Protein backbone atom coordinates (compact mmCIF):
# COMPACT_ATOMS: atom_id res chain seq x y z
CA UNK A 1 0.00 0.00 0.00
CA UNK A 2 1.43 3.39 -0.99
CA UNK A 3 1.90 6.33 1.35
CA UNK A 4 -1.19 8.15 0.11
CA UNK A 5 -3.46 5.13 0.60
CA UNK A 6 -2.11 4.60 4.11
CA UNK A 7 -2.75 8.23 5.00
CA UNK A 8 -6.26 8.06 3.52
CA UNK A 9 -7.07 4.89 5.45
CA UNK A 10 -6.02 6.49 8.73
CA UNK A 11 -8.05 9.60 7.89
CA UNK A 12 -11.18 7.59 7.06
CA UNK A 13 -10.94 5.63 10.32
CA UNK A 14 -10.57 8.82 12.33
CA UNK A 15 -13.52 10.40 10.50
CA UNK A 16 -15.76 7.45 11.22
CA UNK A 17 -16.37 8.68 14.77
CA UNK A 18 -17.23 12.20 13.60
CA UNK A 19 -20.79 13.15 12.67
CA UNK A 20 -20.62 16.91 12.20
CA UNK A 21 -18.25 19.65 11.11
CA UNK A 22 -15.82 19.52 14.01
CA UNK A 23 -12.52 19.12 12.18
CA UNK A 24 -10.14 21.72 10.80
CA UNK A 25 -10.57 23.06 7.29
CA UNK A 26 -8.65 21.60 4.39
CA UNK A 27 -5.06 22.80 4.19
CA UNK A 28 -3.33 24.08 1.08
CA UNK A 29 -1.09 20.98 1.05
CA UNK A 30 -4.16 18.71 1.06
CA UNK A 31 -5.74 20.75 -1.73
CA UNK A 32 -2.55 20.34 -3.76
CA UNK A 33 -3.38 16.63 -4.06
CA UNK A 34 -6.35 17.44 -6.33
CA UNK A 35 -5.23 16.42 -9.79
CA UNK A 36 -2.18 14.59 -8.38
CA UNK A 37 -3.18 11.67 -6.15
CA UNK A 38 -6.84 12.71 -6.14
CA UNK A 39 -9.04 13.44 -9.15
CA UNK A 40 -9.99 17.11 -9.61
CA UNK A 41 -13.21 16.45 -7.66
CA UNK A 42 -11.63 14.38 -4.87
CA UNK A 43 -11.70 10.66 -5.74
CA UNK A 44 -8.62 8.45 -5.45
CA UNK A 45 -6.90 8.35 -8.82
CA UNK A 46 -5.24 5.00 -8.14
CA UNK A 47 -7.03 1.72 -8.64
CA UNK A 48 -7.37 -0.88 -5.91
CA UNK A 49 -4.73 -3.46 -5.04
CA UNK A 50 -6.77 -6.33 -6.47
CA UNK A 51 -6.91 -4.64 -9.85
CA UNK A 52 -10.71 -4.89 -9.93
CA UNK A 53 -11.05 -1.09 -9.79
CA UNK A 54 -8.84 0.64 -12.38
CA UNK A 55 -7.01 3.92 -12.23
CA UNK A 56 -9.02 7.02 -13.15
CA UNK A 57 -7.67 8.39 -16.42
CA UNK A 58 -9.92 11.36 -17.05
CA UNK A 59 -13.19 9.53 -17.57
CA UNK A 60 -15.29 9.66 -20.73
CA UNK A 61 -15.48 13.28 -21.78
CA UNK A 62 -16.19 15.54 -24.73
CA UNK A 63 -12.52 15.55 -25.72
CA UNK A 64 -11.80 11.82 -25.83
CA UNK A 65 -15.06 10.48 -27.29
CA UNK A 66 -16.95 10.74 -30.54
CA UNK A 67 -19.97 13.01 -30.35
CA UNK A 68 -23.29 11.17 -30.25
CA UNK A 69 -26.03 11.71 -32.79
CA UNK A 70 -28.29 12.43 -29.83
CA UNK A 71 -26.49 13.97 -26.84
CA UNK A 72 -29.60 13.33 -24.77
CA UNK A 73 -29.15 9.60 -25.28
CA UNK A 74 -25.44 8.96 -25.87
CA UNK A 75 -24.53 5.71 -27.60
CA UNK A 76 -23.38 2.85 -25.42
CA UNK A 77 -19.56 3.01 -25.48
CA UNK A 78 -19.35 -0.67 -24.45
CA UNK A 79 -21.93 -2.38 -26.69
CA UNK A 80 -20.16 -5.73 -26.98
CA UNK A 81 -19.28 -6.25 -23.32
CA UNK A 82 -20.77 -9.16 -21.40
CA UNK A 83 -21.04 -9.60 -17.61
CA UNK A 84 -17.93 -11.08 -16.00
CA UNK A 85 -20.30 -12.84 -13.57
CA UNK A 86 -23.91 -12.68 -12.39
CA UNK A 87 -24.84 -12.62 -8.70
CA UNK A 88 -27.81 -14.86 -7.92
CA UNK A 89 -29.23 -16.51 -4.82
CA UNK A 90 -27.01 -19.53 -5.47
CA UNK A 91 -23.71 -17.60 -5.20
CA UNK A 92 -24.82 -14.65 -3.04
CA UNK A 93 -22.60 -15.60 -0.10
CA UNK A 94 -19.50 -15.10 -2.26
CA UNK A 95 -20.31 -11.41 -2.78
CA UNK A 96 -22.10 -10.24 0.38
CA UNK A 97 -19.12 -8.23 1.59
CA UNK A 98 -19.51 -5.93 -1.42
CA UNK A 99 -23.29 -5.47 -1.16
CA UNK A 100 -25.47 -3.29 1.05
CA UNK A 101 -28.07 -4.73 3.42
CA UNK A 102 -30.82 -3.55 1.10
CA UNK A 103 -29.23 -5.21 -1.92
CA UNK A 104 -28.89 -8.48 -0.02
CA UNK A 105 -32.55 -8.22 1.03
CA UNK A 106 -33.60 -8.10 -2.64
CA UNK A 107 -32.14 -11.57 -3.17
CA UNK A 108 -33.94 -12.87 -0.10
CA UNK A 109 -37.26 -11.47 -1.27
CA UNK A 110 -37.10 -12.45 -4.96
CA UNK A 111 -35.89 -15.89 -5.99
CA UNK A 112 -35.31 -14.72 -9.58
CA UNK A 113 -33.33 -11.59 -8.66
CA UNK A 114 -30.00 -11.12 -10.47
CA UNK A 115 -27.18 -8.58 -10.56
CA UNK A 116 -25.07 -8.74 -13.74
CA UNK A 117 -21.59 -7.47 -12.86
CA UNK A 118 -19.37 -5.99 -15.57
CA UNK A 119 -15.78 -4.84 -15.72
CA UNK A 120 -15.42 -1.55 -13.86
CA UNK A 121 -15.14 1.57 -16.02
CA UNK A 122 -14.35 4.86 -14.28
CA UNK A 123 -16.17 7.01 -16.81
CA UNK A 124 -17.20 9.96 -14.62
CA UNK A 125 -15.91 13.40 -15.60
CA UNK A 126 -16.93 17.03 -15.09
CA UNK A 127 -16.23 20.00 -17.39
CA UNK A 128 -12.61 21.06 -17.00
CA UNK A 129 -13.81 24.63 -16.44
CA UNK A 130 -15.26 23.54 -13.08
CA UNK A 131 -12.13 21.88 -11.72
CA UNK A 132 -10.54 25.18 -10.69
CA UNK A 133 -13.80 26.23 -9.03
CA UNK A 134 -13.86 23.00 -7.01
CA UNK A 135 -10.25 23.49 -5.96
CA UNK A 136 -11.13 26.98 -4.69
CA UNK A 137 -14.16 25.58 -2.86
CA UNK A 138 -11.89 23.14 -1.02
CA UNK A 139 -10.34 25.91 1.09
CA UNK A 140 -13.19 28.44 1.09
CA UNK A 141 -16.48 26.57 1.50
CA UNK A 142 -17.87 26.21 5.01
CA UNK A 143 -20.84 24.58 6.66
CA UNK A 144 -23.21 26.86 8.56
CA UNK A 145 -26.04 26.25 11.04
CA UNK A 146 -24.49 23.00 12.24
CA UNK A 147 -24.13 21.61 8.74
CA UNK A 148 -27.53 22.68 7.41
CA UNK A 149 -26.25 25.26 4.94
CA UNK A 150 -23.22 26.51 3.01
CA UNK A 151 -21.26 29.72 2.60
CA UNK A 152 -18.27 30.78 0.50
CA UNK A 153 -19.24 28.18 -2.08
CA UNK A 154 -19.54 28.32 -5.88
CA UNK A 155 -21.59 26.10 -8.24
CA UNK A 156 -20.62 22.52 -7.31
CA UNK A 157 -18.74 20.19 -4.89
CA UNK A 158 -17.92 22.39 -1.91
CA UNK A 159 -15.84 19.72 -0.17
CA UNK A 160 -13.70 17.66 -2.58
CA UNK A 161 -11.65 16.53 0.44
CA UNK A 162 -14.45 15.89 2.94
CA UNK A 163 -13.86 15.74 6.67
CA UNK A 164 -17.24 14.41 7.83
CA UNK A 165 -20.60 13.00 6.76
CA UNK A 166 -22.30 16.39 6.44
CA UNK A 167 -19.73 17.53 3.89
CA UNK A 168 -20.19 14.38 1.84
CA UNK A 169 -23.98 14.73 1.69
CA UNK A 170 -23.54 18.34 0.56
CA UNK A 171 -21.29 17.11 -2.26
CA UNK A 172 -24.18 14.91 -3.38
CA UNK A 173 -26.71 17.73 -3.08
CA UNK A 174 -24.56 20.15 -5.09
CA UNK A 175 -23.03 17.72 -7.60
CA UNK A 176 -22.89 18.89 -11.21
CA UNK A 177 -25.93 18.02 -13.34
CA UNK A 178 -25.30 20.00 -16.50
CA UNK A 179 -25.98 23.51 -15.17
CA UNK A 180 -29.18 24.02 -17.18
CA UNK A 181 -31.14 21.01 -18.42
CA UNK A 182 -34.60 19.97 -19.54
CA UNK A 183 -35.75 16.35 -19.19
CA UNK A 184 -38.66 14.30 -20.51
CA UNK A 185 -39.15 11.14 -18.48
CA UNK A 186 -41.59 8.82 -16.78
CA UNK A 187 -42.20 7.77 -13.22
CA UNK A 188 -43.58 4.25 -12.93
CA UNK A 189 -45.25 3.04 -9.72
CA UNK A 190 -45.19 -0.76 -9.98
CA UNK A 191 -47.74 -2.82 -8.06
CA UNK A 192 -46.99 -6.11 -6.34
CA UNK A 193 -48.41 -8.07 -9.29
CA UNK A 194 -46.21 -6.14 -11.75
CA UNK A 195 -48.95 -3.93 -13.20
CA UNK A 196 -48.27 -0.23 -13.70
CA UNK A 197 -49.38 3.02 -15.27
CA UNK A 198 -46.52 5.28 -16.36
CA UNK A 199 -46.68 8.94 -15.33
CA UNK A 200 -45.02 11.18 -17.94
CA UNK A 201 -43.41 14.44 -16.89
CA UNK A 202 -41.14 17.24 -17.99
CA UNK A 203 -38.73 18.86 -15.58
CA UNK A 204 -36.28 21.74 -15.81
CA UNK A 205 -33.31 22.16 -13.50
CA UNK A 206 -31.16 25.30 -13.63
CA UNK A 207 -28.40 26.65 -11.37
CA UNK A 208 -28.36 30.47 -10.89
CA UNK A 209 -24.93 30.74 -12.52
CA UNK A 210 -26.35 29.19 -15.70
CA UNK A 211 -29.33 31.50 -16.13
CA UNK A 212 -29.16 33.57 -19.31
CA UNK A 213 -28.94 36.75 -17.23
CA UNK A 214 -26.44 35.21 -14.79
CA UNK A 215 -26.45 35.18 -11.00
CA UNK A 216 -25.53 38.89 -10.73
CA UNK A 217 -28.86 39.89 -12.26
CA UNK A 218 -30.93 38.35 -9.47
CA UNK A 219 -30.99 38.69 -5.70
CA UNK A 220 -31.45 35.02 -4.84
CA UNK A 221 -28.15 34.63 -3.03
CA UNK A 222 -29.50 31.73 -0.99
CA UNK A 223 -30.73 29.70 -3.99
CA UNK A 224 -28.89 26.52 -4.98
CA UNK A 225 -31.06 25.80 -8.06
CA UNK A 226 -34.45 26.35 -9.68
CA UNK A 227 -36.68 23.41 -10.54
CA UNK A 228 -39.94 23.15 -12.47
CA UNK A 229 -41.84 19.89 -12.99
CA UNK A 230 -45.01 19.38 -15.03
CA UNK A 231 -46.97 16.12 -15.37
CA UNK A 232 -48.10 15.47 -18.95
CA UNK A 233 -49.86 12.08 -18.60
CA UNK A 234 -52.09 10.32 -17.62
CA UNK A 235 -55.06 12.64 -18.20
CA UNK A 236 -56.16 12.71 -14.56
CA UNK A 237 -52.82 14.28 -13.55
CA UNK A 238 -52.03 16.29 -16.68
CA UNK A 239 -51.06 19.89 -15.95
CA UNK A 240 -50.16 19.36 -12.30
CA UNK A 241 -46.97 21.35 -11.78
CA UNK A 242 -44.39 21.97 -9.08
CA UNK A 243 -42.06 24.96 -8.83
CA UNK A 244 -39.10 24.95 -6.43
CA UNK A 245 -36.45 27.44 -5.46
CA UNK A 246 -34.04 25.18 -3.58
CA UNK A 247 -32.31 27.20 -0.88
CA UNK A 248 -28.75 26.63 0.29
CA UNK A 249 -29.66 27.12 3.94
CA UNK A 250 -33.17 25.76 4.48
CA UNK A 251 -33.09 26.43 8.22
CA UNK A 252 -32.47 30.13 7.56
CA UNK A 253 -34.98 30.13 4.70
CA UNK A 254 -37.11 27.06 3.95
CA UNK A 255 -37.36 25.74 0.42
CA UNK A 256 -39.71 27.91 -1.64
CA UNK A 257 -42.32 25.69 -3.26
CA UNK A 258 -45.53 26.25 -5.19
CA UNK A 259 -47.91 23.83 -6.90
CA UNK A 260 -50.41 24.32 -9.70
CA UNK A 261 -53.40 22.05 -9.37
CA UNK A 262 -54.94 21.43 -12.78
CA UNK A 263 -58.33 20.56 -11.28
CA UNK A 264 -58.54 23.71 -9.17
CA UNK A 265 -56.72 25.85 -11.73
CA UNK A 266 -54.79 27.82 -9.17
CA UNK A 267 -51.29 28.25 -7.81
CA UNK A 268 -50.73 27.83 -4.10
CA UNK A 269 -47.73 27.91 -1.82
CA UNK A 270 -46.65 24.42 -0.79
CA UNK A 271 -44.40 24.53 2.27
CA UNK A 272 -44.99 20.83 2.89
CA UNK A 273 -43.24 19.72 -0.32
CA UNK A 274 -40.20 18.57 1.63
CA UNK A 275 -38.86 15.80 3.85
CA UNK A 276 -41.30 12.86 3.99
CA UNK A 277 -44.35 14.37 2.30
CA UNK A 278 -45.58 12.10 -0.55
CA UNK A 279 -44.16 12.75 -4.02
CA UNK A 280 -46.68 13.61 -6.77
CA UNK A 281 -47.47 10.81 -9.22
CA UNK A 282 -45.73 8.12 -7.16
CA UNK A 283 -48.75 6.31 -5.65
CA UNK A 284 -47.40 7.06 -2.18
CA UNK A 285 -44.19 5.11 -2.77
CA UNK A 286 -41.78 8.04 -2.59
CA UNK A 287 -41.17 10.71 0.00
CA UNK A 288 -40.30 14.16 -1.36
CA UNK A 289 -36.68 13.83 -0.26
CA UNK A 290 -36.27 10.43 -1.98
CA UNK A 291 -36.18 12.12 -5.39
CA UNK A 292 -32.73 12.21 -7.03
CA UNK A 293 -31.78 9.62 -4.37
CA UNK A 294 -31.82 12.40 -1.73
CA UNK A 295 -32.63 16.09 -1.81
CA UNK A 296 -33.50 18.97 0.49
CA UNK A 297 -32.43 20.16 3.90
CA UNK A 298 -30.22 17.77 5.91
CA UNK A 299 -31.27 19.32 9.24
CA UNK A 300 -33.35 16.40 10.58
CA UNK A 301 -30.48 13.91 10.64
CA UNK A 302 -27.10 13.41 12.26
CA UNK A 303 -24.60 12.50 9.54
CA UNK A 304 -21.84 10.06 10.43
CA UNK A 305 -19.02 9.20 8.05
CA UNK A 306 -18.47 5.44 8.40
CA UNK A 307 -15.64 5.30 5.85
CA UNK A 308 -14.98 4.04 2.36
CA UNK A 309 -15.74 0.62 0.95
CA UNK A 310 -15.96 -1.22 -2.36
CA UNK A 311 -19.53 -1.89 -3.46
CA UNK A 312 -21.33 -3.27 -6.50
CA UNK A 313 -23.38 -0.31 -7.69
CA UNK A 314 -25.40 0.47 -10.84
CA UNK A 315 -23.05 2.13 -13.33
CA UNK A 316 -22.78 2.94 -17.03
CA UNK A 317 -26.43 1.97 -17.46
CA UNK A 318 -26.53 2.79 -21.17
CA UNK A 319 -28.84 -0.13 -21.92
CA UNK A 320 -31.58 1.74 -20.08
CA UNK A 321 -31.45 4.38 -22.86
CA UNK A 322 -32.38 1.85 -25.56
CA UNK A 323 -35.22 3.44 -27.56
CA UNK A 324 -36.18 0.08 -29.09
CA UNK A 325 -37.10 -1.23 -25.63
CA UNK A 326 -40.60 -0.83 -24.23
CA UNK A 327 -41.35 -0.03 -20.61
CA UNK A 328 -43.20 -3.33 -20.26
CA UNK A 329 -40.00 -5.22 -21.15
CA UNK A 330 -37.87 -3.24 -18.67
CA UNK A 331 -40.30 -3.08 -15.76
CA UNK A 332 -40.85 -6.55 -14.33
CA UNK A 333 -42.76 -7.82 -11.33
CA UNK A 334 -40.72 -7.05 -8.21
CA UNK A 335 -37.74 -5.44 -9.95
CA UNK A 336 -36.29 -4.23 -13.25
CA UNK A 337 -35.33 -6.72 -15.95
CA UNK A 338 -31.66 -7.64 -15.30
CA UNK A 339 -30.98 -7.76 -19.05
CA UNK A 340 -31.00 -3.95 -19.05
CA UNK A 341 -28.87 -3.50 -15.93
CA UNK A 342 -25.16 -3.14 -15.35
CA UNK A 343 -23.38 -3.25 -11.98
CA UNK A 344 -19.72 -2.51 -11.39
CA UNK A 345 -17.38 -2.53 -8.40
CA UNK A 346 -16.63 1.03 -7.28
CA UNK A 347 -15.30 2.81 -4.22
CA UNK A 348 -18.04 4.58 -2.32
CA UNK A 349 -18.26 6.81 0.73
CA UNK A 350 -20.52 5.25 3.37
CA UNK A 351 -22.51 7.79 5.39
CA UNK A 352 -25.04 6.90 8.06
CA UNK A 353 -27.91 9.32 8.73
CA UNK A 354 -29.79 8.88 12.02
CA UNK A 355 -32.89 10.88 12.88
CA UNK A 356 -32.36 13.53 15.54
CA UNK A 357 -34.22 13.04 18.82
CA UNK A 358 -36.50 16.03 18.27
CA UNK A 359 -37.13 15.41 14.56
CA UNK A 360 -39.82 13.49 12.66
CA UNK A 361 -39.44 11.44 9.48
CA UNK A 362 -40.71 8.11 8.17
CA UNK A 363 -37.08 6.93 7.93
CA UNK A 364 -35.36 6.67 11.30
CA UNK A 365 -32.06 5.75 9.66
CA UNK A 366 -30.61 5.88 6.16
CA UNK A 367 -27.31 4.46 4.98
CA UNK A 368 -25.88 6.22 1.91
CA UNK A 369 -23.27 4.81 -0.46
CA UNK A 370 -21.96 7.70 -2.55
CA UNK A 371 -19.82 7.18 -5.65
CA UNK A 372 -16.39 8.77 -5.19
CA UNK A 373 -16.05 9.64 -8.89
CA UNK A 374 -19.31 11.58 -9.35
CA UNK A 375 -20.50 12.40 -5.79
CA UNK A 376 -23.85 10.86 -6.69
CA UNK A 377 -25.62 8.65 -4.15
CA UNK A 378 -25.73 5.23 -5.83
CA UNK A 379 -27.33 3.02 -3.16
CA UNK A 380 -29.39 4.01 -0.11
CA UNK A 381 -30.76 1.65 2.55
CA UNK A 382 -33.71 3.09 4.53
CA UNK A 383 -35.01 1.91 7.91
CA UNK A 384 -38.32 2.47 9.66
CA UNK A 385 -38.97 3.73 13.20
CA UNK A 386 -38.39 0.25 14.64
CA UNK A 387 -34.96 0.04 13.05
CA UNK A 388 -36.11 -2.50 10.47
CA UNK A 389 -34.86 -2.35 6.89
CA UNK A 390 -37.72 -0.97 4.81
CA UNK A 391 -36.65 0.44 1.45
CA UNK A 392 -33.77 0.24 -1.01
CA UNK A 393 -32.90 2.99 -3.48
CA UNK A 394 -30.52 2.51 -6.42
CA UNK A 395 -29.36 5.15 -8.90
CA UNK A 396 -28.60 3.91 -12.42
CA UNK A 397 -26.04 6.37 -13.71
CA UNK A 398 -24.41 7.09 -17.06
CA UNK A 399 -21.75 9.52 -18.18
CA UNK A 400 -23.26 11.97 -20.68
CA UNK A 401 -19.86 12.31 -22.29
CA UNK A 402 -20.99 14.88 -24.88
CA UNK A 403 -21.57 17.38 -22.07
CA UNK A 404 -19.18 16.06 -19.39
CA UNK A 405 -22.01 15.26 -17.00
CA UNK A 406 -22.69 12.13 -14.91
CA UNK A 407 -26.39 11.76 -14.09
CA UNK A 408 -29.13 9.20 -13.54
CA UNK A 409 -31.14 7.58 -16.31
CA UNK A 410 -33.24 5.70 -13.77
CA UNK A 411 -33.61 5.47 -10.02
CA UNK A 412 -35.50 2.72 -8.24
CA UNK A 413 -37.11 2.71 -4.81
CA UNK A 414 -38.13 -0.73 -3.53
CA UNK A 415 -40.58 -1.25 -0.67
CA UNK A 416 -39.21 -4.48 0.76
CA UNK A 417 -42.36 -5.05 2.81
CA UNK A 418 -45.12 -4.61 0.24
CA UNK A 419 -43.27 -5.81 -2.86
CA UNK A 420 -44.15 -2.61 -4.72
CA UNK A 421 -41.49 -0.38 -6.23
CA UNK A 422 -41.02 2.87 -8.09
CA UNK A 423 -38.77 3.57 -11.06
CA UNK A 424 -38.18 7.18 -12.11
CA UNK A 425 -36.25 8.56 -15.08
CA UNK A 426 -36.94 6.09 -17.88
CA UNK A 427 -37.31 7.70 -21.30
CA UNK A 428 -37.29 4.79 -23.75
CA UNK A 429 -40.70 5.51 -25.26
CA UNK A 430 -40.41 9.32 -25.08
CA UNK A 431 -39.61 11.18 -28.35
CA UNK A 432 -36.71 12.93 -26.60
CA UNK A 433 -35.00 12.75 -23.23
CA UNK A 434 -32.39 15.41 -22.36
CA UNK A 435 -31.95 18.96 -23.62
CA UNK A 436 -28.69 20.46 -22.38
CA UNK A 437 -27.73 24.11 -22.07
CA UNK A 438 -31.27 25.43 -22.26
CA UNK A 439 -31.63 29.22 -22.38
CA UNK A 440 -33.47 29.75 -19.11
CA UNK A 441 -34.24 33.07 -17.45
CA UNK A 442 -35.10 33.79 -13.84
CA UNK A 443 -38.65 34.79 -14.86
CA UNK A 444 -39.23 31.26 -16.19
CA UNK A 445 -39.18 30.10 -12.55
CA UNK A 446 -41.74 32.54 -11.17
CA UNK A 447 -45.29 31.96 -9.93
CA UNK A 448 -46.49 34.02 -12.91
CA UNK A 449 -44.83 31.53 -15.25
CA UNK A 450 -46.51 28.70 -13.35
CA UNK A 451 -49.92 30.33 -13.83
CA UNK A 452 -49.29 30.84 -17.54
CA UNK A 453 -48.37 27.16 -17.90
CA UNK A 454 -51.70 26.24 -16.30
CA UNK A 455 -53.68 28.37 -18.71
PyMOL commands that set and color helices and strands:
alter all, ss='L'
color gray80, all
select helices_A, chain A and resi 3-15+28-31+71-73+92-94+96-98+101-109+128-140+145-147+165-174+208-210+215-217+288-290+318-321+327-330+338-340+442-445+447-454
alter helices_A, ss='H'
color red, helices_A
select strands_A, chain A and resi 85-87+115-117+142-144+149-151+180-190+196-206+223-233+241-247+256-261+266-269+301-314+343-355+365-371+377-383+389-400+405-415+421-426+434-436
alter strands_A, ss='S'
color yellow, strands_A
deselect
rebuild
show_as cartoon
